[in-house]
């Protein structure tokens, strides 16, 4: 593919969707659509990033984000090098700073990092000359997940965000996916509703550009899509959820709830899923579910991100 890079991508790093304008977001999504066409070919590989190096530095577990960045980079002919906490000298006490400087000394073009601490990717980006992509940092942000979710919704909604309503359901308080999606979707013109038990709503939610519900039957009425979030089971130990069965009874999305959404409403989940807890198994597997489309969209969207960062010709941010 000969992607048009006359568009001057101004960002050295992708740390949060808040750094993107609407125009930059749509440019990235348009580019992802072109890369998606490559992913449908019998031979899914182009030489676009031949000679470029991408390090996949995952200090926290991941299936989708890590694998799809690896697939995305390889489809563009970049070389990839994975590093996880368990296989690294972080486990011998080496600091994040020394680990990052060591990786940079090997000359990568892009480092994709996931870390349990909010702000870790920004810290790395300030330290390193190469591009840094935030593959999820603590509760703070998951920009590439939000971009791929927007890619999937843009296709499902025939390119139109204005007048559409997304319901985000579940553990909003601890969700970097929710934070990034609320920002990106509202910037693109969609309305966002949140539904969660009070203990799983974030502090300061009153200042978010959303409508908040505690009753799923009301929240789902007339929406164009529902995004279920993984219930982080460790929250029960923290006393935020006295009873999982009660949580499931009130907040698990079922086919019955979807009857009051728009007839063409779609269902998303960033994964991994707890079937029967936040999403009924038959809902996850139904034709309205975009769960696996989101995974495919993740490869195309991450191809676009790597392409823009690894080939950019200017800008300093
Ligand atoms: N959605 C998401 O980030 O999944 P992984 O944790 O498997 O990467």
py3Dmol code that shows the C-alpha trace and the ligand (Angstrom):
import py3Dmol

protein = """\
ATOM      1  CA  UNK A   1       0.000   0.000   0.000  1.00  0.00           C
ATOM      2  CA  UNK A   2       1.189   3.463  -0.863  1.00  0.00           C
ATOM      3  CA  UNK A   3      -0.469   5.378   1.982  1.00  0.00           C
ATOM      4  CA  UNK A   4      -0.674   9.120   1.446  1.00  0.00           C
ATOM      5  CA  UNK A   5       1.376  10.803   4.161  1.00  0.00           C
ATOM      6  CA  UNK A   6       1.194  14.349   2.814  1.00  0.00           C
ATOM      7  CA  UNK A   7      -0.892  14.937   5.948  1.00  0.00           C
ATOM      8  CA  UNK A   8       1.641  16.233   8.458  1.00  0.00           C
ATOM      9  CA  UNK A   9       1.050  14.144  11.589  1.00  0.00           C
ATOM     10  CA  UNK A  10       2.096  16.437  14.418  1.00  0.00           C
ATOM     11  CA  UNK A  11       2.438  13.980  17.305  1.00  0.00           C
ATOM     12  CA  UNK A  12       5.607  12.107  18.306  1.00  0.00           C
ATOM     13  CA  UNK A  13       3.588   9.927  20.706  1.00  0.00           C
ATOM     14  CA  UNK A  14       0.061   8.630  21.203  1.00  0.00           C
ATOM     15  CA  UNK A  15      -0.548   8.925  24.940  1.00  0.00           C
ATOM     16  CA  UNK A  16      -4.228   9.863  25.204  1.00  0.00           C
ATOM     17  CA  UNK A  17      -7.106  10.672  22.868  1.00  0.00           C
ATOM     18  CA  UNK A  18      -7.292  14.123  24.462  1.00  0.00           C
ATOM     19  CA  UNK A  19      -4.259  15.126  22.362  1.00  0.00           C
ATOM     20  CA  UNK A  20      -6.163  14.489  19.091  1.00  0.00           C
ATOM     21  CA  UNK A  21      -8.388  16.930  17.219  1.00  0.00           C
ATOM     22  CA  UNK A  22     -11.530  15.732  15.480  1.00  0.00           C
ATOM     23  CA  UNK A  23      -9.769  16.148  12.120  1.00  0.00           C
ATOM     24  CA  UNK A  24      -6.762  14.089  13.229  1.00  0.00           C
ATOM     25  CA  UNK A  25      -9.048  11.366  14.570  1.00  0.00           C
ATOM     26  CA  UNK A  26     -11.004  11.121  11.317  1.00  0.00           C
ATOM     27  CA  UNK A  27      -7.768  11.102   9.298  1.00  0.00           C
ATOM     28  CA  UNK A  28      -6.497   8.196  11.410  1.00  0.00           C
ATOM     29  CA  UNK A  29      -9.805   6.316  11.028  1.00  0.00           C
ATOM     30  CA  UNK A  30      -9.797   6.897   7.235  1.00  0.00           C
ATOM     31  CA  UNK A  31      -6.278   5.498   7.071  1.00  0.00           C
ATOM     32  CA  UNK A  32      -7.329   2.503   9.190  1.00  0.00           C
ATOM     33  CA  UNK A  33     -10.117   1.808   6.666  1.00  0.00           C
ATOM     34  CA  UNK A  34      -7.499   1.636   3.918  1.00  0.00           C
ATOM     35  CA  UNK A  35      -5.377  -0.733   5.996  1.00  0.00           C
ATOM     36  CA  UNK A  36      -8.446  -2.863   6.697  1.00  0.00           C
ATOM     37  CA  UNK A  37      -8.624  -3.508   2.962  1.00  0.00           C
ATOM     38  CA  UNK A  38      -5.101  -5.043   3.147  1.00  0.00           C
ATOM     39  CA  UNK A  39      -6.257  -7.259   6.005  1.00  0.00           C
ATOM     40  CA  UNK A  40      -8.901  -8.765   3.695  1.00  0.00           C
ATOM     41  CA  UNK A  41      -6.392  -9.756   0.995  1.00  0.00           C
ATOM     42  CA  UNK A  42      -5.095 -13.330   0.663  1.00  0.00           C
ATOM     43  CA  UNK A  43      -1.558 -11.983   1.248  1.00  0.00           C
ATOM     44  CA  UNK A  44      -1.867  -9.533   4.143  1.00  0.00           C
ATOM     45  CA  UNK A  45       1.491  -7.835   4.022  1.00  0.00           C
ATOM     46  CA  UNK A  46       2.928  -4.631   2.525  1.00  0.00           C
ATOM     47  CA  UNK A  47       6.501  -3.269   2.716  1.00  0.00           C
ATOM     48  CA  UNK A  48       5.453   0.152   4.074  1.00  0.00           C
ATOM     49  CA  UNK A  49       7.428   0.001   7.348  1.00  0.00           C
ATOM     50  CA  UNK A  50      10.276  -2.270   6.209  1.00  0.00           C
ATOM     51  CA  UNK A  51      13.356  -1.484   8.303  1.00  0.00           C
ATOM     52  CA  UNK A  52      11.342   0.037  11.177  1.00  0.00           C
ATOM     53  CA  UNK A  53      11.446  -1.485  14.660  1.00  0.00           C
ATOM     54  CA  UNK A  54       8.563  -1.711  17.133  1.00  0.00           C
ATOM     55  CA  UNK A  55       9.079  -2.829  20.755  1.00  0.00           C
ATOM     56  CA  UNK A  56       6.036  -4.256  22.542  1.00  0.00           C
ATOM     57  CA  UNK A  57       6.739  -3.502  26.195  1.00  0.00           C
ATOM     58  CA  UNK A  58       3.892  -4.993  28.226  1.00  0.00           C
ATOM     59  CA  UNK A  59       4.329  -4.687  31.972  1.00  0.00           C
ATOM     60  CA  UNK A  60       0.672  -5.746  32.450  1.00  0.00           C
ATOM     61  CA  UNK A  61      -1.127  -8.722  30.895  1.00  0.00           C
ATOM     62  CA  UNK A  62      -2.760  -8.361  27.483  1.00  0.00           C
ATOM     63  CA  UNK A  63      -4.096 -10.608  24.734  1.00  0.00           C
ATOM     64  CA  UNK A  64      -5.771  -8.243  22.251  1.00  0.00           C
ATOM     65  CA  UNK A  65      -3.640  -5.100  22.454  1.00  0.00           C
ATOM     66  CA  UNK A  66      -0.269  -6.826  22.401  1.00  0.00           C
ATOM     67  CA  UNK A  67      -1.112  -9.372  19.710  1.00  0.00           C
ATOM     68  CA  UNK A  68      -2.855  -6.880  17.447  1.00  0.00           C
ATOM     69  CA  UNK A  69       0.069  -4.413  17.640  1.00  0.00           C
ATOM     70  CA  UNK A  70       2.380  -7.312  16.784  1.00  0.00           C
ATOM     71  CA  UNK A  71       0.186  -8.378  13.836  1.00  0.00           C
ATOM     72  CA  UNK A  72      -0.238  -4.746  12.722  1.00  0.00           C
ATOM     73  CA  UNK A  73       3.504  -4.062  12.713  1.00  0.00           C
ATOM     74  CA  UNK A  74       4.311  -7.308  10.898  1.00  0.00           C
ATOM     75  CA  UNK A  75       1.653  -6.655   8.234  1.00  0.00           C
ATOM     76  CA  UNK A  76       3.494  -3.402   7.541  1.00  0.00           C
ATOM     77  CA  UNK A  77       6.825  -5.342   7.452  1.00  0.00           C
ATOM     78  CA  UNK A  78       8.227  -3.722  10.619  1.00  0.00           C
ATOM     79  CA  UNK A  79      10.277  -5.899  12.979  1.00  0.00           C
ATOM     80  CA  UNK A  80       8.764  -6.460  16.434  1.00  0.00           C
ATOM     81  CA  UNK A  81      10.358  -7.310  19.752  1.00  0.00           C
ATOM     82  CA  UNK A  82       8.153  -8.264  22.718  1.00  0.00           C
ATOM     83  CA  UNK A  83       9.161  -7.684  26.334  1.00  0.00           C
ATOM     84  CA  UNK A  84       6.972  -8.592  29.294  1.00  0.00           C
ATOM     85  CA  UNK A  85       7.546  -7.968  32.966  1.00  0.00           C
ATOM     86  CA  UNK A  86       8.005 -11.634  33.806  1.00  0.00           C
ATOM     87  CA  UNK A  87      10.741 -12.065  31.196  1.00  0.00           C
ATOM     88  CA  UNK A  88      12.546  -8.808  31.918  1.00  0.00           C
ATOM     89  CA  UNK A  89      15.035  -7.408  34.432  1.00  0.00           C
ATOM     90  CA  UNK A  90      12.181  -5.367  35.949  1.00  0.00           C
ATOM     91  CA  UNK A  91      11.751  -8.528  37.987  1.00  0.00           C
ATOM     92  CA  UNK A  92      15.344  -8.133  39.227  1.00  0.00           C
ATOM     93  CA  UNK A  93      14.579  -4.602  40.408  1.00  0.00           C
ATOM     94  CA  UNK A  94      15.672  -2.583  37.351  1.00  0.00           C
ATOM     95  CA  UNK A  95      13.766   0.698  37.235  1.00  0.00           C
ATOM     96  CA  UNK A  96      11.292   1.687  34.518  1.00  0.00           C
ATOM     97  CA  UNK A  97      13.646   4.517  33.532  1.00  0.00           C
ATOM     98  CA  UNK A  98      16.676   2.247  33.097  1.00  0.00           C
ATOM     99  CA  UNK A  99      14.602  -0.352  31.261  1.00  0.00           C
ATOM    100  CA  UNK A 100      13.280   2.311  28.865  1.00  0.00           C
ATOM    101  CA  UNK A 101      16.718   3.846  28.249  1.00  0.00           C
ATOM    102  CA  UNK A 102      18.099   0.348  27.595  1.00  0.00           C
ATOM    103  CA  UNK A 103      15.360  -0.330  25.024  1.00  0.00           C
ATOM    104  CA  UNK A 104      15.936   3.036  23.366  1.00  0.00           C
ATOM    105  CA  UNK A 105      19.663   2.319  23.023  1.00  0.00           C
ATOM    106  CA  UNK A 106      18.705  -0.494  20.634  1.00  0.00           C
ATOM    107  CA  UNK A 107      17.207   2.065  18.237  1.00  0.00           C
ATOM    108  CA  UNK A 108      13.459   1.315  18.057  1.00  0.00           C
ATOM    109  CA  UNK A 109      11.182   3.638  16.096  1.00  0.00           C
ATOM    110  CA  UNK A 110       8.157   2.988  18.328  1.00  0.00           C
ATOM    111  CA  UNK A 111       7.705   1.545  21.822  1.00  0.00           C
ATOM    112  CA  UNK A 112       4.184   0.400  22.707  1.00  0.00           C
ATOM    113  CA  UNK A 113       3.808   0.157  26.475  1.00  0.00           C
ATOM    114  CA  UNK A 114       1.128  -1.108  28.827  1.00  0.00           C
ATOM    115  CA  UNK A 115       1.617  -0.363  32.497  1.00  0.00           C
ATOM    116  CA  UNK A 116      -0.470  -0.577  35.669  1.00  0.00           C
ATOM    117  CA  UNK A 117       0.409   3.000  36.690  1.00  0.00           C
ATOM    118  CA  UNK A 118      -1.502   5.976  35.298  1.00  0.00           C
ATOM    119  CA  UNK A 119       0.971   8.339  33.635  1.00  0.00           C
ATOM    120  CA  UNK A 120       3.629   5.698  32.919  1.00  0.00           C
ATOM    121  CA  UNK A 121       3.436   6.177  29.121  1.00  0.00           C
ATOM    122  CA  UNK A 122       3.720   9.964  29.463  1.00  0.00           C
ATOM    123  CA  UNK A 123       6.764   9.498  31.693  1.00  0.00           C
ATOM    124  CA  UNK A 124       8.400   7.295  29.058  1.00  0.00           C
ATOM    125  CA  UNK A 125       7.553   9.708  26.245  1.00  0.00           C
ATOM    126  CA  UNK A 126       9.278  12.542  28.117  1.00  0.00           C
ATOM    127  CA  UNK A 127      12.366  10.415  28.538  1.00  0.00           C
ATOM    128  CA  UNK A 128      12.772   8.950  25.049  1.00  0.00           C
ATOM    129  CA  UNK A 129      13.332  10.282  21.529  1.00  0.00           C
ATOM    130  CA  UNK A 130      11.459   7.442  19.848  1.00  0.00           C
ATOM    131  CA  UNK A 131       7.650   7.400  19.597  1.00  0.00           C
ATOM    132  CA  UNK A 132       5.723   5.984  22.558  1.00  0.00           C
ATOM    133  CA  UNK A 133       2.214   4.522  22.277  1.00  0.00           C
ATOM    134  CA  UNK A 134       0.109   4.102  25.384  1.00  0.00           C
ATOM    135  CA  UNK A 135      -1.277   0.563  25.290  1.00  0.00           C
ATOM    136  CA  UNK A 136      -3.231   1.254  28.492  1.00  0.00           C
ATOM    137  CA  UNK A 137      -1.981   2.929  31.698  1.00  0.00           C
ATOM    138  CA  UNK A 138      -3.742   2.255  34.979  1.00  0.00           C
ATOM    139  CA  UNK A 139      -7.252   3.739  35.059  1.00  0.00           C
ATOM    140  CA  UNK A 140      -6.102   6.707  32.994  1.00  0.00           C
ATOM    141  CA  UNK A 141      -6.341   6.047  29.259  1.00  0.00           C
ATOM    142  CA  UNK A 142      -6.488   3.391  26.538  1.00  0.00           C
ATOM    143  CA  UNK A 143      -6.365   5.544  23.402  1.00  0.00           C
ATOM    144  CA  UNK A 144      -5.917   2.766  20.858  1.00  0.00           C
ATOM    145  CA  UNK A 145      -8.935   0.886  22.266  1.00  0.00           C
ATOM    146  CA  UNK A 146     -11.104   3.999  21.970  1.00  0.00           C
ATOM    147  CA  UNK A 147      -9.888   4.596  18.412  1.00  0.00           C
ATOM    148  CA  UNK A 148     -10.710   1.034  17.364  1.00  0.00           C
ATOM    149  CA  UNK A 149     -14.114   1.290  19.081  1.00  0.00           C
ATOM    150  CA  UNK A 150     -14.800   4.478  17.112  1.00  0.00           C
ATOM    151  CA  UNK A 151     -13.677   2.694  13.956  1.00  0.00           C
ATOM    152  CA  UNK A 152     -16.182  -0.135  14.595  1.00  0.00           C
ATOM    153  CA  UNK A 153     -18.993   2.275  15.482  1.00  0.00           C
ATOM    154  CA  UNK A 154     -18.259   4.492  12.484  1.00  0.00           C
ATOM    155  CA  UNK A 155     -18.777   1.485  10.208  1.00  0.00           C
ATOM    156  CA  UNK A 156     -21.888   0.307  12.070  1.00  0.00           C
ATOM    157  CA  UNK A 157     -23.326   3.854  12.043  1.00  0.00           C
ATOM    158  CA  UNK A 158     -22.565   4.542   8.358  1.00  0.00           C
ATOM    159  CA  UNK A 159     -20.028   7.209   9.233  1.00  0.00           C
ATOM    160  CA  UNK A 160     -22.376   9.388  11.309  1.00  0.00           C
ATOM    161  CA  UNK A 161     -21.748  10.034  15.025  1.00  0.00           C
ATOM    162  CA  UNK A 162     -24.048  13.051  15.403  1.00  0.00           C
ATOM    163  CA  UNK A 163     -27.458  12.031  16.762  1.00  0.00           C
ATOM    164  CA  UNK A 164     -26.174   8.616  17.918  1.00  0.00           C
ATOM    165  CA  UNK A 165     -26.214   7.480  21.542  1.00  0.00           C
ATOM    166  CA  UNK A 166     -23.840   4.984  23.146  1.00  0.00           C
ATOM    167  CA  UNK A 167     -24.499   3.478  26.564  1.00  0.00           C
ATOM    168  CA  UNK A 168     -21.373   2.444  28.502  1.00  0.00           C
ATOM    169  CA  UNK A 169     -22.356  -0.119  31.117  1.00  0.00           C
ATOM    170  CA  UNK A 170     -20.455  -1.502  34.111  1.00  0.00           C
ATOM    171  CA  UNK A 171     -17.333  -0.651  36.044  1.00  0.00           C
ATOM    172  CA  UNK A 172     -16.763   2.903  34.818  1.00  0.00           C
ATOM    173  CA  UNK A 173     -14.726   3.977  37.862  1.00  0.00           C
ATOM    174  CA  UNK A 174     -11.766   1.724  37.120  1.00  0.00           C
ATOM    175  CA  UNK A 175     -12.034   1.791  33.330  1.00  0.00           C
ATOM    176  CA  UNK A 176      -9.445   3.516  31.160  1.00  0.00           C
ATOM    177  CA  UNK A 177     -11.542   2.350  28.173  1.00  0.00           C
ATOM    178  CA  UNK A 178     -14.566   4.312  29.406  1.00  0.00           C
ATOM    179  CA  UNK A 179     -12.546   7.488  29.980  1.00  0.00           C
ATOM    180  CA  UNK A 180     -11.002   7.392  26.503  1.00  0.00           C
ATOM    181  CA  UNK A 181     -14.268   6.505  24.781  1.00  0.00           C
ATOM    182  CA  UNK A 182     -16.279   9.227  26.514  1.00  0.00           C
ATOM    183  CA  UNK A 183     -13.799  11.845  25.326  1.00  0.00           C
ATOM    184  CA  UNK A 184     -13.452  10.582  21.762  1.00  0.00           C
ATOM    185  CA  UNK A 185     -17.119   9.838  21.062  1.00  0.00           C
ATOM    186  CA  UNK A 186     -18.404  13.107  22.478  1.00  0.00           C
ATOM    187  CA  UNK A 187     -15.746  14.982  20.477  1.00  0.00           C
ATOM    188  CA  UNK A 188     -17.045  13.267  17.327  1.00  0.00           C
ATOM    189  CA  UNK A 189     -20.629  14.307  18.121  1.00  0.00           C
ATOM    190  CA  UNK A 190     -22.181  11.219  19.747  1.00  0.00           C
ATOM    191  CA  UNK A 191     -24.045  11.300  23.074  1.00  0.00           C
ATOM    192  CA  UNK A 192     -22.844   9.019  25.846  1.00  0.00           C
ATOM    193  CA  UNK A 193     -24.813   7.521  28.719  1.00  0.00           C
ATOM    194  CA  UNK A 194     -23.205   5.731  31.665  1.00  0.00           C
ATOM    195  CA  UNK A 195     -24.901   3.068  33.784  1.00  0.00           C
ATOM    196  CA  UNK A 196     -23.269   1.545  36.874  1.00  0.00           C
ATOM    197  CA  UNK A 197     -23.810   0.987  40.582  1.00  0.00           C
ATOM    198  CA  UNK A 198     -22.959   4.130  42.536  1.00  0.00           C
ATOM    199  CA  UNK A 199     -19.768   2.539  43.906  1.00  0.00           C
ATOM    200  CA  UNK A 200     -18.480   1.935  40.360  1.00  0.00           C
ATOM    201  CA  UNK A 201     -18.999   5.488  39.092  1.00  0.00           C
ATOM    202  CA  UNK A 202     -15.892   7.721  39.056  1.00  0.00           C
ATOM    203  CA  UNK A 203     -15.463  10.649  41.406  1.00  0.00           C
ATOM    204  CA  UNK A 204     -16.321  13.827  39.522  1.00  0.00           C
ATOM    205  CA  UNK A 205     -18.632  12.104  37.024  1.00  0.00           C
ATOM    206  CA  UNK A 206     -20.995  15.097  37.406  1.00  0.00           C
ATOM    207  CA  UNK A 207     -18.468  17.080  35.362  1.00  0.00           C
ATOM    208  CA  UNK A 208     -18.291  14.525  32.536  1.00  0.00           C
ATOM    209  CA  UNK A 209     -20.259  15.279  29.324  1.00  0.00           C
ATOM    210  CA  UNK A 210     -22.573  12.299  29.879  1.00  0.00           C
ATOM    211  CA  UNK A 211     -25.972  11.284  31.251  1.00  0.00           C
ATOM    212  CA  UNK A 212     -25.703   8.962  34.261  1.00  0.00           C
ATOM    213  CA  UNK A 213     -28.173   6.165  35.097  1.00  0.00           C
ATOM    214  CA  UNK A 214     -28.399   3.543  37.804  1.00  0.00           C
ATOM    215  CA  UNK A 215     -31.272   1.588  36.216  1.00  0.00           C
ATOM    216  CA  UNK A 216     -30.258  -0.411  33.146  1.00  0.00           C
ATOM    217  CA  UNK A 217     -33.851  -0.668  31.871  1.00  0.00           C
ATOM    218  CA  UNK A 218     -34.018   3.125  31.646  1.00  0.00           C
ATOM    219  CA  UNK A 219     -30.456   3.595  30.426  1.00  0.00           C
ATOM    220  CA  UNK A 220     -30.821   1.285  27.424  1.00  0.00           C
ATOM    221  CA  UNK A 221     -34.008   2.893  26.057  1.00  0.00           C
ATOM    222  CA  UNK A 222     -33.524   4.143  22.498  1.00  0.00           C
ATOM    223  CA  UNK A 223     -29.713   3.778  22.365  1.00  0.00           C
ATOM    224  CA  UNK A 224     -27.800   3.017  19.150  1.00  0.00           C
ATOM    225  CA  UNK A 225     -25.169   0.887  20.877  1.00  0.00           C
ATOM    226  CA  UNK A 226     -24.224  -0.556  24.261  1.00  0.00           C
ATOM    227  CA  UNK A 227     -20.630  -1.044  25.370  1.00  0.00           C
ATOM    228  CA  UNK A 228     -20.311  -3.480  28.268  1.00  0.00           C
ATOM    229  CA  UNK A 229     -17.198  -3.247  30.428  1.00  0.00           C
ATOM    230  CA  UNK A 230     -15.412  -6.064  32.171  1.00  0.00           C
ATOM    231  CA  UNK A 231     -16.265  -6.291  35.839  1.00  0.00           C
ATOM    232  CA  UNK A 232     -12.882  -6.298  37.515  1.00  0.00           C
ATOM    233  CA  UNK A 233     -13.447  -9.066  40.040  1.00  0.00           C
ATOM    234  CA  UNK A 234     -10.825  -7.696  42.418  1.00  0.00           C
ATOM    235  CA  UNK A 235     -13.333  -4.874  43.107  1.00  0.00           C
ATOM    236  CA  UNK A 236     -15.473  -7.275  45.075  1.00  0.00           C
ATOM    237  CA  UNK A 237     -12.564  -7.876  47.462  1.00  0.00           C
ATOM    238  CA  UNK A 238     -12.260  -4.084  47.866  1.00  0.00           C
ATOM    239  CA  UNK A 239     -15.847  -4.051  49.194  1.00  0.00           C
ATOM    240  CA  UNK A 240     -17.312  -2.117  46.255  1.00  0.00           C
ATOM    241  CA  UNK A 241     -19.559  -5.004  45.276  1.00  0.00           C
ATOM    242  CA  UNK A 242     -21.157  -6.915  48.104  1.00  0.00           C
ATOM    243  CA  UNK A 243     -22.776  -9.550  45.881  1.00  0.00           C
ATOM    244  CA  UNK A 244     -21.844 -10.642  42.346  1.00  0.00           C
ATOM    245  CA  UNK A 245     -25.209 -12.350  41.793  1.00  0.00           C
ATOM    246  CA  UNK A 246     -26.981  -9.072  42.618  1.00  0.00           C
ATOM    247  CA  UNK A 247     -24.617  -7.168  40.289  1.00  0.00           C
ATOM    248  CA  UNK A 248     -25.352  -9.594  37.471  1.00  0.00           C
ATOM    249  CA  UNK A 249     -29.115  -9.365  38.089  1.00  0.00           C
ATOM    250  CA  UNK A 250     -29.062  -5.559  37.810  1.00  0.00           C
ATOM    251  CA  UNK A 251     -26.257  -4.829  35.330  1.00  0.00           C
ATOM    252  CA  UNK A 252     -25.719  -7.858  33.066  1.00  0.00           C
ATOM    253  CA  UNK A 253     -26.847  -6.935  29.520  1.00  0.00           C
ATOM    254  CA  UNK A 254     -29.419  -9.435  28.240  1.00  0.00           C
ATOM    255  CA  UNK A 255     -31.443  -9.843  25.051  1.00  0.00           C
ATOM    256  CA  UNK A 256     -34.440  -8.619  27.073  1.00  0.00           C
ATOM    257  CA  UNK A 257     -32.774  -5.254  27.768  1.00  0.00           C
ATOM    258  CA  UNK A 258     -31.900  -4.817  24.096  1.00  0.00           C
ATOM    259  CA  UNK A 259     -35.585  -4.942  23.129  1.00  0.00           C
ATOM    260  CA  UNK A 260     -35.918  -1.327  24.269  1.00  0.00           C
ATOM    261  CA  UNK A 261     -32.777  -0.148  22.426  1.00  0.00           C
ATOM    262  CA  UNK A 262     -33.040   0.872  18.740  1.00  0.00           C
ATOM    263  CA  UNK A 263     -33.848  -2.192  16.580  1.00  0.00           C
ATOM    264  CA  UNK A 264     -30.461  -1.938  14.832  1.00  0.00           C
ATOM    265  CA  UNK A 265     -28.524  -1.353  18.097  1.00  0.00           C
ATOM    266  CA  UNK A 266     -25.082  -2.936  18.301  1.00  0.00           C
ATOM    267  CA  UNK A 267     -23.229  -4.391  21.287  1.00  0.00           C
ATOM    268  CA  UNK A 268     -19.557  -3.833  22.044  1.00  0.00           C
ATOM    269  CA  UNK A 269     -17.135  -5.105  24.678  1.00  0.00           C
ATOM    270  CA  UNK A 270     -13.413  -4.306  24.743  1.00  0.00           C
ATOM    271  CA  UNK A 271     -12.692  -7.738  26.240  1.00  0.00           C
ATOM    272  CA  UNK A 272     -11.835  -9.850  28.062  1.00  0.00           C
ATOM    273  CA  UNK A 273     -15.464 -10.868  28.732  1.00  0.00           C
ATOM    274  CA  UNK A 274     -17.006 -12.275  31.896  1.00  0.00           C
ATOM    275  CA  UNK A 275     -19.921 -14.071  30.250  1.00  0.00           C
ATOM    276  CA  UNK A 276     -23.005 -14.086  32.444  1.00  0.00           C
ATOM    277  CA  UNK A 277     -21.666 -11.341  34.703  1.00  0.00           C
ATOM    278  CA  UNK A 278     -21.643  -8.132  32.621  1.00  0.00           C
ATOM    279  CA  UNK A 279     -22.880  -9.565  29.304  1.00  0.00           C
ATOM    280  CA  UNK A 280     -25.101 -12.572  28.607  1.00  0.00           C
ATOM    281  CA  UNK A 281     -23.394 -15.214  26.468  1.00  0.00           C
ATOM    282  CA  UNK A 282     -26.122 -15.151  23.798  1.00  0.00           C
ATOM    283  CA  UNK A 283     -25.806 -11.347  23.519  1.00  0.00           C
ATOM    284  CA  UNK A 284     -22.021 -11.617  23.037  1.00  0.00           C
ATOM    285  CA  UNK A 285     -22.533 -14.187  20.262  1.00  0.00           C
ATOM    286  CA  UNK A 286     -25.538 -12.574  18.523  1.00  0.00           C
ATOM    287  CA  UNK A 287     -25.318 -10.944  15.060  1.00  0.00           C
ATOM    288  CA  UNK A 288     -25.666  -7.510  16.727  1.00  0.00           C
ATOM    289  CA  UNK A 289     -22.426  -8.089  18.626  1.00  0.00           C
ATOM    290  CA  UNK A 290     -19.360  -6.219  17.352  1.00  0.00           C
ATOM    291  CA  UNK A 291     -16.984  -7.932  19.804  1.00  0.00           C
ATOM    292  CA  UNK A 292     -14.928  -9.738  17.156  1.00  0.00           C
ATOM    293  CA  UNK A 293     -15.245  -6.839  14.668  1.00  0.00           C
ATOM    294  CA  UNK A 294     -13.565  -4.737  17.357  1.00  0.00           C
ATOM    295  CA  UNK A 295     -10.639  -7.173  17.394  1.00  0.00           C
ATOM    296  CA  UNK A 296     -10.265  -6.981  13.588  1.00  0.00           C
ATOM    297  CA  UNK A 297     -10.632  -3.210  13.754  1.00  0.00           C
ATOM    298  CA  UNK A 298      -7.830  -3.220  16.321  1.00  0.00           C
ATOM    299  CA  UNK A 299      -5.348  -4.538  13.770  1.00  0.00           C
ATOM    300  CA  UNK A 300      -6.298  -1.959  11.113  1.00  0.00           C
ATOM    301  CA  UNK A 301      -6.405   0.918  13.585  1.00  0.00           C
ATOM    302  CA  UNK A 302      -3.028   0.001  15.088  1.00  0.00           C
ATOM    303  CA  UNK A 303      -1.556  -0.276  11.588  1.00  0.00           C
ATOM    304  CA  UNK A 304      -2.666   3.313  11.017  1.00  0.00           C
ATOM    305  CA  UNK A 305      -1.190   4.459  14.344  1.00  0.00           C
ATOM    306  CA  UNK A 306       2.171   2.785  13.704  1.00  0.00           C
ATOM    307  CA  UNK A 307       2.244   4.145  10.163  1.00  0.00           C
ATOM    308  CA  UNK A 308       1.551   7.734  11.249  1.00  0.00           C
ATOM    309  CA  UNK A 309       4.145   7.663  14.028  1.00  0.00           C
ATOM    310  CA  UNK A 310       6.884   5.777  12.212  1.00  0.00           C
ATOM    311  CA  UNK A 311       6.698   7.866   9.023  1.00  0.00           C
ATOM    312  CA  UNK A 312       5.947  11.302  10.410  1.00  0.00           C
ATOM    313  CA  UNK A 313       8.123  14.069   9.084  1.00  0.00           C
ATOM    314  CA  UNK A 314       7.664  16.965  11.470  1.00  0.00           C
ATOM    315  CA  UNK A 315       6.135  18.325  14.607  1.00  0.00           C
ATOM    316  CA  UNK A 316       7.439  18.117  18.107  1.00  0.00           C
ATOM    317  CA  UNK A 317       4.621  17.092  20.442  1.00  0.00           C
TER     318      UNK A 317
END
"""
ligand_1 = """\
8
LIG
N -9.225 -4.607 25.402
C -7.990 -4.876 25.860
O -7.167 -3.987 26.148
O -7.719 -6.230 25.903
P -6.333 -6.847 26.369
O -6.180 -6.573 27.835
O -6.457 -8.338 26.072
O -5.243 -6.194 25.586
"""
view = py3Dmol.view(width=600, height=400)
view.addModel(protein, "pdb")
view.setStyle({"model": 0}, {"cartoon": {"style": "trace"}})
view.addModel(ligand_1, "xyz")
view.setStyle({"model": 1}, {"stick": {}})
view.zoomTo()
view.show()
